[in-house]
C-alpha cells in the first residue's frame, strides 16, 4: 500500500525539509512486521511528491499474532492486511514522519507553521460503512475529497462494490495537521487495529487530535472506532472531550438522564445529520447559504458559529416557527457584525420567490416529506430551475429503516405531519430524475447507524451544478 503527499508551491522541494527526508536519497525503515520505504517519484521546483510504500510480511504477521503458534488456520496467512492502508500505515507514518507530525522543522520553521497547498493520496483504504463515512470524516477538516471505489470482481458485477477505496485529499493545511489527521482517521475508517488498545491510546488520540478533534462533528464516531468500541476507554475519552470543549451547562437544564432510548437515538441522529450538512457545505466552499424550511434554526445556529459562512438565511412557511428561531438564535442580542450575517423571512417553498436567489448553496433538511406529493413538481421548479444554487442538499427519512422504530404514526410514518416517506430506491429515483432534468449531478450519503439490510435512518442527496 502507498501513501503520497504532493506539494506544488515553488520551490516544491521544500517538502523534503518539512518531512525531514532528502528527495535525492531513498530510505528504508524496519517495522515490527515489515518495512517502510520512502522515495520521491517526482522532485522538481514546481512539483514534489513523497511516497511511503509499506511492505508487510504476512508470515511475520501471522507468527506474531497473539495466541498463534503458526497453526492458526489459513486466514492467519491469507488476508487483506498486507495489501491495504490500515493501522500498519498509521504506525509507519508515526515512525517515518514523527518529527514532521510534531511541527518541527529546523531549516524551514516558517513553512512548518503555515498552511500550504497539499494533496495526499491513500491507496486501498478499507472503509467500514461505505464511502459517505470518508466524506463525513475529512470534509469538516477543510479538505476537498475525491473517492475512487472498486468492484469486488469486475467479471461479476452482481457481487457489488468492495469496501476498499483510493482517497485523495486536497486543501490548504499545515504538514503536521495533514499527517495527524491521516494518522488518526485511517484506523477509524478501517475500524480495526493490529495491536492491543489500552489507556495509552486515549493519550495518543488527544495528542494527534489536538486542535481539531474536539470541534469535529463526528468526534463520537472517531473516538469510538479509534478505541475499537472499548466502552470503558470510550467513556473516558468522551469525558475528556467534553471537558476540553467550550460547552457550558445550562443551569436550568434537567440533569436527569434520558430514559427513552428512541429519543436519545433521534437526538444523536439529528446531530450527525446537521454535522454532515455543515461538512458538505464547507467542502464546496459555500459562503452564502439559504436553509429552506429552517424550522427553529438548529442548522442556522451551527452555521452562525462558523465564520467561513458569510451570509446565512432561514426560510419557513410558519411565522410562529420563525419567531421561535429568532428567539433561539438571540438575533436581537447578537453583535452588529454577526447580526448582519443572518436573516429570516417567511415564504412557501412551492412558489417562486426572488429572495431565494443569490446563494451558493441551499439546504432542504427533513422538509420534502412534509409536502404533498402533488406539490413536489412545483417545489422542484422553484428550487432547481428558478433559484438554481451551485449546490443543493436534500435529506429525508429512509422508510425502510422504520423497522427499527416503535409506536409509528398512521401509515407507518415517523411524524404525524409527514405526507410520505421514501425507500432508498424511491429517493434515488426521484433525485436522479430531478438532477438530469435540471442539469445537476447528484451523489448520495447515508446518515446514522447503517443496517446491512435496511440502510441508514436518514438519506441525503447532494446536487451539484
C-alpha positions as CSV (number, residue, x, y, z in Angstrom):
1,X,0.0,0.0,0.0
2,X,1.2,3.5,-0.9
3,X,0.6,6.9,0.8
4,X,1.7,10.0,-1.1
5,X,1.9,13.8,-0.4
6,X,2.3,16.3,-3.2
7,X,3.4,19.9,-2.9
8,X,3.2,22.4,-5.8
9,X,4.3,25.7,-4.5
10,X,7.8,26.6,-5.8
11,X,10.3,25.7,-4.6
12,X,8.3,22.5,-4.2
13,X,11.4,20.5,-3.0
14,X,11.0,22.3,0.4
15,X,8.7,19.4,1.1
16,X,11.9,17.4,1.9
17,X,12.8,19.9,4.6
18,X,9.3,19.7,6.1
19,X,9.3,15.9,6.2
20,X,13.0,15.6,7.1
21,X,13.5,13.3,4.2
22,X,16.0,14.1,1.4
23,X,14.3,13.9,-2.1
24,X,17.6,12.5,-3.6
25,X,18.0,9.6,-1.2
26,X,15.5,6.7,-0.8
27,X,15.3,5.4,2.7
28,X,14.1,2.1,4.3
29,X,12.8,1.8,7.9
30,X,12.4,-1.5,9.7
31,X,9.0,-2.1,11.3
32,X,7.7,-4.9,13.6
33,X,6.0,-6.7,10.7
34,X,7.7,-5.4,7.6
35,X,9.5,-2.4,6.1
36,X,8.6,1.2,5.2
37,X,10.2,2.7,2.1
38,X,10.4,6.4,1.5
39,X,11.2,7.8,-2.0
40,X,10.3,10.7,-4.3
41,X,8.6,9.8,-7.6
42,X,9.0,13.4,-8.7
43,X,11.1,16.3,-7.2
44,X,11.2,19.5,-9.2
45,X,10.9,23.1,-8.3
46,X,7.3,23.2,-9.5
47,X,6.1,19.8,-8.1
48,X,7.3,17.4,-5.5
49,X,5.8,14.1,-4.4
50,X,6.9,11.9,-1.5
51,X,5.7,8.3,-1.3
52,X,5.6,6.0,1.7
53,X,5.5,2.4,0.5
54,X,4.6,-0.2,3.2
55,X,5.8,-3.8,2.7
56,X,4.1,-6.1,5.2
57,X,5.2,-9.7,5.6
58,X,2.1,-11.8,6.1
59,X,4.2,-14.7,7.5
60,X,5.7,-12.4,10.2
61,X,2.3,-11.0,10.8
62,X,0.8,-14.5,11.4
63,X,3.6,-15.7,13.6
64,X,3.5,-12.6,15.7
65,X,-0.3,-12.8,16.2
66,X,-1.2,-13.1,19.8
67,X,-2.3,-16.7,20.6
68,X,-0.9,-18.0,17.3
69,X,1.8,-20.6,17.0
70,X,1.8,-20.6,13.3
71,X,-1.1,-23.1,13.2
72,X,-4.0,-20.6,13.4
73,X,-5.5,-21.5,10.1
74,X,-5.3,-20.2,6.6
75,X,-6.7,-16.8,7.5
76,X,-3.7,-16.0,9.5
77,X,-1.6,-16.1,6.3
78,X,-4.2,-15.1,3.7
79,X,-6.0,-11.8,4.5
80,X,-6.1,-8.2,3.3
81,X,-3.6,-6.7,5.9
82,X,-0.5,-6.8,3.7
83,X,-2.4,-5.0,0.8
84,X,-4.5,-2.2,2.4
85,X,-3.8,1.0,4.3
86,X,-4.7,0.1,7.9
87,X,-3.3,0.8,11.4
88,X,0.0,-0.5,10.0
89,X,0.1,2.6,7.8
90,X,-0.6,4.9,10.8
91,X,2.2,3.3,12.7
92,X,4.5,3.7,9.7
93,X,3.6,7.4,9.3
94,X,4.4,7.9,13.0
95,X,7.7,6.1,12.7
96,X,8.8,7.8,9.5
97,X,7.3,11.3,9.8
98,X,7.3,11.6,13.6
99,X,9.3,14.9,13.7
100,X,7.1,16.4,11.0
101,X,4.0,15.4,13.0
102,X,5.3,17.5,15.9
103,X,5.6,20.5,13.7
104,X,9.3,20.8,14.0
105,X,11.5,22.0,11.1
106,X,14.9,23.5,11.8
107,X,15.7,24.6,8.3
108,X,12.3,26.0,7.3
109,X,10.4,26.8,10.6
110,X,8.3,29.4,8.9
111,X,6.9,26.8,6.4
112,X,6.1,24.4,9.1
113,X,3.9,27.0,10.8
114,X,1.7,27.9,7.9
115,X,-0.9,26.3,5.7
116,X,0.3,25.0,2.3
117,X,-1.4,23.7,-0.8
118,X,-1.0,20.0,-0.3
119,X,-2.6,16.9,-1.9
120,X,-2.5,13.5,-0.2
121,X,-3.5,10.1,-1.7
122,X,-4.1,7.0,0.3
123,X,-4.3,3.8,-1.7
124,X,-6.6,0.9,-0.9
125,X,-8.2,2.3,2.3
126,X,-10.7,-0.1,3.9
127,X,-13.8,1.6,4.9
128,X,-16.5,0.1,7.2
129,X,-19.8,1.7,6.5
130,X,-19.4,3.0,2.9
131,X,-17.7,5.9,1.2
132,X,-20.0,8.5,2.8
133,X,-18.1,8.0,6.1
134,X,-14.9,9.2,4.3
135,X,-16.6,12.5,3.4
136,X,-18.0,12.8,6.9
137,X,-14.6,12.5,8.5
138,X,-12.4,14.5,6.1
139,X,-14.7,17.3,4.7
140,X,-15.2,19.0,8.1
141,X,-11.4,19.4,8.3
142,X,-11.5,21.5,5.1
143,X,-10.4,19.0,2.5
144,X,-11.7,18.6,-1.0
145,X,-12.3,14.8,-1.0
146,X,-12.2,12.5,-4.0
147,X,-13.1,8.9,-3.6
148,X,-12.5,6.1,-6.1
149,X,-14.3,2.8,-5.4
150,X,-13.7,-0.7,-6.7
151,X,-15.9,-3.7,-7.7
152,X,-15.4,-6.9,-5.8
153,X,-14.8,-8.5,-9.1
154,X,-15.2,-6.7,-12.5
155,X,-16.2,-10.0,-14.1
156,X,-19.0,-10.5,-11.6
157,X,-20.6,-7.0,-11.2
158,X,-23.6,-8.5,-9.3
159,X,-21.3,-9.1,-6.4
160,X,-21.3,-5.4,-5.9
161,X,-18.7,-3.0,-4.6
162,X,-15.8,-3.8,-2.3
163,X,-15.1,-1.9,0.9
164,X,-11.8,-0.6,-0.4
165,X,-11.2,2.9,-1.8
166,X,-8.5,5.2,-3.0
167,X,-8.9,8.5,-1.3
168,X,-7.5,11.9,-2.4
169,X,-7.4,14.8,-0.1
170,X,-6.6,18.4,-1.3
171,X,-6.5,21.6,0.7
172,X,-4.5,24.3,2.4
173,X,-3.2,22.7,5.5
174,X,-0.1,22.6,7.7
175,X,2.0,19.5,7.1
176,X,1.7,18.5,10.7
177,X,-2.1,18.7,10.6
178,X,-2.3,16.6,7.4
179,X,-0.2,13.9,8.9
180,X,-2.1,13.8,12.2
181,X,-5.5,13.8,10.5
182,X,-4.5,10.8,8.5
183,X,-2.8,9.0,11.4
184,X,-6.0,9.1,13.4
185,X,-8.6,8.6,10.7
186,X,-7.1,5.6,8.8
187,X,-7.8,3.1,11.6
188,X,-11.1,4.9,12.3
189,X,-12.2,4.1,8.7
190,X,-10.9,0.6,8.9
191,X,-12.4,0.2,12.4
192,X,-9.6,-2.3,13.3
193,X,-6.1,-2.2,14.9
194,X,-3.3,-4.7,14.8
195,X,-2.1,-4.0,18.3
196,X,-3.5,-4.0,21.8
197,X,-5.6,-0.9,22.7
198,X,-5.2,0.3,26.2
199,X,-5.5,3.6,28.1
200,X,-2.4,4.9,26.4
201,X,-4.4,5.0,23.2
202,X,-6.6,7.8,24.7
203,X,-3.4,9.9,25.2
204,X,-2.4,9.2,21.6
205,X,-5.8,10.2,20.3
206,X,-5.7,13.5,22.2
207,X,-2.1,14.1,21.2
208,X,-2.8,13.6,17.5
209,X,-6.3,15.2,17.7
210,X,-5.1,18.4,19.3
211,X,-6.7,21.4,17.7
212,X,-9.3,19.6,15.6
213,X,-10.9,16.6,17.3
214,X,-12.9,18.5,20.0
215,X,-14.8,20.5,17.3
216,X,-15.2,17.7,14.8
217,X,-18.9,16.9,14.2
218,X,-18.1,13.2,14.2
219,X,-15.9,13.2,17.3
220,X,-18.1,10.5,18.9
221,X,-17.7,8.2,15.9
222,X,-14.0,8.9,15.7
223,X,-13.4,8.2,19.4
224,X,-15.5,5.0,19.4
225,X,-13.8,3.5,16.4
226,X,-10.3,4.6,17.3
227,X,-10.7,2.9,20.7
228,X,-12.2,-0.1,18.9
229,X,-15.5,0.3,20.9
230,X,-14.0,-0.5,24.3
231,X,-16.7,1.1,26.4
232,X,-14.6,2.0,29.4
233,X,-11.9,3.7,27.2
234,X,-14.5,5.4,25.0
235,X,-16.3,6.9,28.1
236,X,-13.1,8.2,29.5
237,X,-12.2,9.8,26.2
238,X,-15.6,11.4,25.7
239,X,-15.5,12.8,29.2
240,X,-12.1,14.4,28.4
241,X,-13.5,15.8,25.1
242,X,-16.4,17.3,27.0
243,X,-14.1,18.9,29.5
244,X,-11.9,20.3,26.7
245,X,-14.9,21.8,24.8
246,X,-16.4,25.2,25.3
247,X,-19.8,23.8,26.2
248,X,-21.3,25.3,29.4
249,X,-24.0,23.5,31.2
250,X,-27.4,25.3,31.3
251,X,-28.3,25.9,34.9
252,X,-31.9,25.4,34.1
253,X,-31.3,22.1,32.3
254,X,-32.6,18.9,33.8
255,X,-29.7,16.7,34.8
256,X,-31.8,13.5,34.8
257,X,-30.5,11.2,32.1
258,X,-32.8,10.4,29.2
259,X,-34.8,7.3,29.8
260,X,-36.3,6.9,26.4
261,X,-33.7,5.2,24.2
262,X,-35.5,6.2,20.9
263,X,-35.4,9.8,21.9
264,X,-31.7,9.6,22.6
265,X,-31.1,7.9,19.2
266,X,-33.1,10.7,17.5
267,X,-31.1,13.4,19.2
268,X,-27.8,11.7,18.1
269,X,-29.1,11.3,14.6
270,X,-30.0,15.0,14.3
271,X,-26.5,15.9,15.4
272,X,-25.0,13.6,12.8
273,X,-27.3,14.9,10.1
274,X,-26.5,18.6,10.8
275,X,-22.8,17.8,11.1
276,X,-22.9,16.2,7.7
277,X,-24.6,19.2,6.2
278,X,-22.0,21.6,7.5
279,X,-19.2,19.3,6.3
280,X,-20.7,19.2,2.8
281,X,-21.1,23.0,2.7
282,X,-17.5,23.6,3.8
283,X,-16.3,21.1,1.2
284,X,-17.9,23.0,-1.6
285,X,-16.6,26.3,-0.1
286,X,-20.1,27.7,0.2
287,X,-20.1,31.3,1.6
288,X,-23.8,32.2,1.2
289,X,-26.3,29.6,2.4
290,X,-30.1,29.6,2.5
291,X,-31.9,27.0,4.6
292,X,-35.3,26.3,3.2
293,X,-37.7,25.0,5.8
294,X,-35.3,26.1,8.6
295,X,-37.7,25.4,11.5
296,X,-36.4,26.7,14.8
297,X,-32.9,27.3,13.5
298,X,-30.9,24.2,14.5
299,X,-28.8,24.3,11.3
300,X,-28.6,28.1,11.3
301,X,-27.1,28.1,14.8
302,X,-24.3,25.8,13.7
303,X,-23.6,27.9,10.5
304,X,-23.6,31.1,12.6
305,X,-20.8,29.7,14.8
306,X,-18.6,29.2,11.7
307,X,-17.1,32.4,10.3
308,X,-16.5,30.9,6.9
309,X,-20.2,31.3,6.2
310,X,-20.6,35.0,5.3
311,X,-24.4,35.1,4.6
312,X,-26.9,32.8,6.3
313,X,-30.7,32.9,5.6
314,X,-33.5,30.9,7.1
315,X,-36.9,30.5,5.4
316,X,-40.0,28.8,6.8
317,X,-43.7,28.9,5.9
318,X,-44.7,29.3,9.6
319,X,-44.4,32.7,11.2
320,X,-44.6,31.4,14.7
321,X,-41.7,28.9,14.0
322,X,-39.6,31.8,12.7
323,X,-40.3,33.8,15.9
324,X,-39.0,30.8,17.9
325,X,-36.0,30.6,15.7
326,X,-35.3,34.3,16.2
327,X,-35.5,33.9,20.0
328,X,-33.4,30.7,19.9
329,X,-30.7,32.4,17.9
330,X,-30.9,35.5,20.1
331,X,-30.7,37.6,16.9
332,X,-31.6,40.9,18.6
333,X,-28.7,40.5,21.1
334,X,-26.0,39.5,18.5
335,X,-23.1,41.8,17.9
336,X,-23.7,44.0,14.8
337,X,-21.3,42.1,12.6
338,X,-22.9,38.8,13.5
339,X,-26.4,40.2,13.0
340,X,-25.6,41.3,9.5
341,X,-24.6,37.7,8.6
342,X,-28.1,36.2,9.3
343,X,-31.6,36.9,8.2
344,X,-35.0,35.2,8.4
345,X,-38.1,35.5,6.3
346,X,-41.4,33.8,5.7
347,X,-42.2,32.1,2.4
348,X,-43.5,29.0,0.8
349,X,-41.2,26.5,-1.0
350,X,-43.7,25.8,-3.8
351,X,-44.0,29.4,-5.0
352,X,-41.3,31.4,-6.8
353,X,-39.6,34.0,-4.6
354,X,-36.9,36.3,-5.8
355,X,-35.4,36.3,-2.3
356,X,-34.3,32.7,-2.7
357,X,-31.7,33.7,-5.4
358,X,-28.1,34.7,-5.0
359,X,-26.9,31.9,-2.7
360,X,-24.0,29.4,-3.2
361,X,-26.0,26.6,-1.6
362,X,-29.5,25.7,-0.5
363,X,-30.3,23.2,2.2
364,X,-33.6,21.3,2.5
365,X,-33.2,19.2,5.6
366,X,-36.1,16.8,6.6
367,X,-38.6,19.0,4.7
368,X,-39.8,17.5,1.5
369,X,-41.7,14.7,3.3
370,X,-43.9,17.4,4.8
371,X,-45.1,18.5,1.3
372,X,-48.0,16.8,-0.5
373,X,-46.5,14.6,-3.3
374,X,-48.6,16.5,-5.9
375,X,-46.7,19.7,-4.9
376,X,-43.2,18.3,-5.4
377,X,-43.1,19.3,-9.0
378,X,-43.7,22.9,-8.1
379,X,-41.0,22.7,-5.4
380,X,-38.5,21.2,-7.9
381,X,-39.2,24.0,-10.3
382,X,-38.7,26.7,-7.7
383,X,-35.5,25.3,-6.3
384,X,-33.7,23.8,-9.3
385,X,-34.9,26.0,-12.2
386,X,-35.5,29.4,-10.7
387,X,-33.3,29.6,-7.6
388,X,-30.6,27.3,-9.1
389,X,-27.8,27.5,-6.5
390,X,-24.5,25.7,-7.2
391,X,-25.2,23.1,-4.5
392,X,-28.4,21.7,-3.1
393,X,-28.5,19.4,-0.1
394,X,-31.8,17.4,0.5
395,X,-32.3,15.0,3.3
396,X,-35.3,12.8,4.1
397,X,-36.2,9.7,6.2
398,X,-35.4,6.3,4.8
399,X,-38.7,4.4,5.1
400,X,-37.0,1.0,5.2
401,X,-35.3,1.9,8.4
402,X,-38.7,2.3,10.2
403,X,-38.4,-1.4,11.0
404,X,-36.3,-0.3,14.0
405,X,-38.9,2.2,15.3
406,X,-41.8,1.5,17.6
407,X,-45.1,3.4,18.0
408,X,-45.1,4.9,14.5
409,X,-48.0,7.1,13.3
410,X,-50.7,6.2,10.9
411,X,-49.3,4.8,7.7
412,X,-46.1,3.7,9.5
413,X,-44.7,7.2,9.3
414,X,-42.3,8.7,11.8
415,X,-44.2,12.0,12.2
416,X,-47.9,12.8,12.1
417,X,-47.2,15.7,9.6
418,X,-45.3,13.5,7.1
419,X,-47.2,13.2,3.9
420,X,-45.0,10.3,2.7
421,X,-41.6,8.6,3.3
422,X,-39.4,7.1,0.6
423,X,-37.4,4.0,0.4
424,X,-33.8,4.3,-0.7
425,X,-34.7,3.3,-4.2
426,X,-37.6,5.7,-4.4
427,X,-35.5,8.6,-3.2
428,X,-32.6,7.9,-5.6
429,X,-35.0,7.5,-8.5
430,X,-36.6,10.9,-7.7
431,X,-33.2,12.6,-7.2
432,X,-31.6,11.2,-10.4
433,X,-34.6,12.3,-12.4
434,X,-34.5,15.8,-11.0
435,X,-30.7,16.1,-11.5
436,X,-31.0,15.0,-15.1
437,X,-33.9,17.3,-15.8
438,X,-32.2,20.5,-14.4
439,X,-28.6,19.8,-15.3
440,X,-27.2,18.8,-11.9
441,X,-25.2,15.8,-10.8
442,X,-26.1,14.0,-7.6
443,X,-24.4,11.8,-5.0
444,X,-26.0,10.1,-2.1
445,X,-25.0,9.8,1.6
446,X,-26.4,7.7,4.4
447,X,-26.7,9.4,7.8
448,X,-26.8,7.5,11.1
449,X,-26.2,3.9,12.1
450,X,-26.2,1.7,9.0
451,X,-28.2,-1.5,9.0
452,X,-26.9,-4.1,6.5
453,X,-30.5,-4.8,5.3
454,X,-32.4,-1.6,5.9
455,X,-29.7,1.1,5.3
456,X,-29.5,4.2,7.5
457,X,-32.3,6.2,9.1
458,X,-31.7,9.3,7.1
459,X,-30.8,9.5,3.4
460,X,-29.2,12.6,1.8
461,X,-28.7,13.8,-1.8
462,X,-26.1,16.3,-2.7
463,X,-26.9,18.0,-6.0
464,X,-24.1,20.0,-7.8
465,X,-24.2,22.1,-11.0
